[in-house]
Amino acid sequence: MTLAEKIRYLREVEGSLRGLGRPLTQVELARAVRKEQGKTISQSYISQIEGGSRRHMTQASRSLLAKFFKVHPGFLVDDPEGYHTELTSDLRTVEGKLDVWLLQGSERFAGDRELSEILIKAAREKDTRKAFLLMGAILDTPGLADRLLEALQPNASSGASHRRSGGRL
């Protein structure tokens, strides 16, 4: 996992821990660090880290964020290629990458709150891969997605049909 992925992940977890139901924004992170740690880190610095234009943090910034997120400062660096903190199967490695990808997607689609929340729910699912295999099976069965949506969310089905006509769900 890269430093950028770790910071995005920690913001997502922190937002959840604070009861926001969404990731802590970069601005919220900067404000919370200033309020709770008495030191500053700018939103633009966080953005540079997450965007990849700044590949490493200063020791002071690393220590500050480690204290704020309550993680070891050594966590806030890129992991070496293939590095794992525990014995994992290849399937679990795929699952972790899938979860990170989903969390990144939730940020990209933050303007579509419903979609963003679904991506976060999928990332939090214990067996994300299995959830996607199930979704694939549903989509492979003609009409099943529409019938399930009608049964589970009767008010949403008319919007889904409308979206479907413009492209795939």
C-alpha positions as CSV (number, residue, x, y, z in Angstrom):
1,M,0.0,0.0,0.0
2,T,1.3,3.5,-0.8
3,L,1.5,6.4,1.5
4,A,-1.3,8.1,-0.4
5,E,-3.5,5.1,-0.1
6,K,-2.8,4.8,3.6
7,I,-3.7,8.5,4.2
8,R,-7.0,8.1,2.2
9,Y,-7.8,4.9,4.1
10,L,-7.1,6.6,7.5
11,R,-9.3,9.5,6.6
12,E,-12.1,7.1,5.7
13,V,-11.7,5.2,9.0
14,E,-11.5,8.4,11.0
15,G,-14.7,9.7,9.4
16,S,-16.4,6.5,10.3
17,L,-15.1,6.6,13.9
18,R,-16.3,10.2,14.3
19,G,-19.8,9.1,13.1
20,L,-19.7,11.0,9.8
21,G,-20.6,8.1,7.6
22,R,-18.1,9.3,5.1
23,P,-14.3,9.9,4.9
24,L,-12.9,12.9,6.8
25,T,-12.1,15.5,4.1
26,Q,-8.6,16.9,3.8
27,V,-9.8,20.2,5.1
28,E,-11.5,18.5,8.1
29,L,-8.3,16.6,8.7
30,A,-6.2,19.7,8.7
31,R,-8.6,21.5,11.1
32,A,-8.9,18.4,13.5
33,V,-5.1,18.1,13.6
34,R,-4.7,21.8,14.5
35,K,-7.5,21.6,17.1
36,E,-6.5,18.3,18.7
37,Q,-2.7,18.3,18.3
38,G,-2.1,22.0,18.6
39,K,0.1,21.9,15.4
40,T,-0.7,22.6,11.8
41,I,-0.6,20.6,8.6
42,S,-2.1,22.2,5.5
43,Q,-4.8,20.8,3.3
44,S,-2.6,21.4,0.3
45,Y,0.2,19.3,1.8
46,I,-2.2,16.4,2.4
47,S,-3.5,16.8,-1.2
48,Q,0.1,16.6,-2.5
49,I,0.7,13.4,-0.6
50,E,-2.6,11.8,-1.7
51,G,-2.1,13.0,-5.2
52,G,1.4,11.6,-5.5
53,S,3.2,14.8,-6.2
54,R,4.8,14.6,-2.7
55,R,6.0,11.0,-2.3
56,H,7.4,11.4,1.2
57,M,6.5,13.4,4.3
58,T,8.8,15.2,6.6
59,Q,9.6,13.5,9.9
60,A,7.6,16.2,11.8
61,S,4.5,15.7,9.5
62,R,4.8,11.9,9.8
63,S,4.9,12.2,13.6
64,L,2.0,14.6,13.7
65,L,-0.3,12.5,11.6
66,A,0.8,9.3,13.4
67,K,-0.2,10.8,16.7
68,F,-3.5,12.1,15.3
69,F,-4.5,8.8,13.6
70,K,-2.9,6.8,16.5
71,V,-0.7,4.7,14.3
72,H,3.0,4.0,14.4
73,P,5.0,6.6,12.4
74,G,6.6,3.7,10.5
75,F,3.2,2.9,9.0
76,L,3.1,6.2,7.2
77,V,5.5,5.2,4.4
78,D,5.1,3.3,1.2
79,D,5.1,-0.5,1.8
80,P,7.7,-2.4,-0.2
81,E,6.3,-4.3,-3.2
82,G,4.6,-7.5,-2.0
83,Y,4.9,-6.5,1.7
84,H,2.2,-7.9,4.0
85,T,1.8,-7.4,7.8
86,E,0.4,-10.9,8.3
87,L,0.3,-14.2,6.5
88,T,-2.3,-13.8,3.8
89,S,-3.5,-15.7,0.8
90,D,-3.4,-14.4,-2.7
91,L,-7.1,-14.1,-2.5
92,R,-6.9,-11.8,0.6
93,T,-4.3,-9.6,-1.2
94,V,-6.7,-9.2,-4.1
95,E,-9.5,-8.4,-1.6
96,G,-7.4,-5.6,0.1
97,K,-6.5,-4.1,-3.3
98,L,-10.2,-4.2,-4.2
99,D,-11.2,-2.5,-1.0
100,V,-8.6,0.3,-1.5
101,W,-9.9,0.7,-5.1
102,L,-13.5,1.0,-3.9
103,L,-12.5,3.6,-1.3
104,Q,-10.7,5.6,-3.9
105,G,-13.8,5.3,-6.1
106,S,-16.0,6.6,-3.3
107,E,-13.9,9.7,-3.2
108,R,-14.0,10.2,-6.9
109,F,-17.8,9.9,-6.9
110,A,-18.4,12.0,-3.8
111,G,-20.8,14.2,-5.8
112,D,-23.1,11.2,-6.2
113,R,-23.7,10.5,-2.5
114,E,-25.7,7.3,-3.1
115,L,-23.0,5.8,-5.3
116,S,-20.2,6.9,-3.0
117,E,-21.9,5.3,0.0
118,I,-22.5,2.0,-1.8
119,L,-18.8,1.9,-2.8
120,I,-17.8,2.4,0.9
121,K,-20.3,-0.4,2.0
122,A,-18.8,-2.7,-0.6
123,A,-15.3,-2.0,0.7
124,R,-16.4,-2.7,4.3
125,E,-18.0,-6.0,3.3
126,K,-16.2,-8.9,4.9
127,D,-15.9,-10.8,1.6
128,T,-15.9,-8.0,-1.0
129,R,-14.9,-10.4,-3.8
130,K,-17.9,-12.6,-3.1
131,A,-20.2,-9.6,-3.1
132,F,-18.9,-8.7,-6.6
133,L,-19.3,-12.3,-7.8
134,L,-22.9,-12.2,-6.6
135,M,-23.5,-8.9,-8.4
136,G,-22.0,-10.4,-11.6
137,A,-24.4,-13.4,-11.3
138,I,-27.4,-11.0,-10.8
139,L,-26.4,-9.0,-13.8
140,D,-25.9,-12.1,-15.9
141,T,-29.6,-13.1,-15.3
142,P,-31.8,-11.1,-17.6
143,G,-34.2,-8.8,-15.7
144,L,-33.1,-10.0,-12.2
145,A,-31.4,-6.7,-11.3
146,D,-34.6,-4.7,-12.1
147,R,-36.8,-7.2,-10.2
148,L,-34.5,-7.2,-7.1
149,L,-34.4,-3.4,-7.1
150,E,-38.2,-3.2,-7.4
151,A,-38.6,-5.7,-4.4
152,L,-35.9,-4.1,-2.2
153,Q,-36.4,-0.4,-3.1
154,P,-39.7,0.1,-4.7
155,N,-39.3,3.9,-5.0
156,A,-35.8,3.6,-6.6
157,S,-36.8,1.3,-9.5
158,S,-38.2,4.0,-11.8
159,G,-34.9,5.9,-11.5
160,A,-32.9,2.8,-12.2
161,S,-34.9,2.1,-15.3
162,H,-34.3,5.7,-16.5
163,R,-30.5,5.4,-15.8
164,R,-30.3,2.0,-17.4
165,S,-31.8,3.4,-20.7
166,G,-28.9,5.8,-20.9
167,G,-26.2,3.2,-20.2
168,R,-25.4,0.2,-18.0
169,L,-25.8,0.4,-14.2
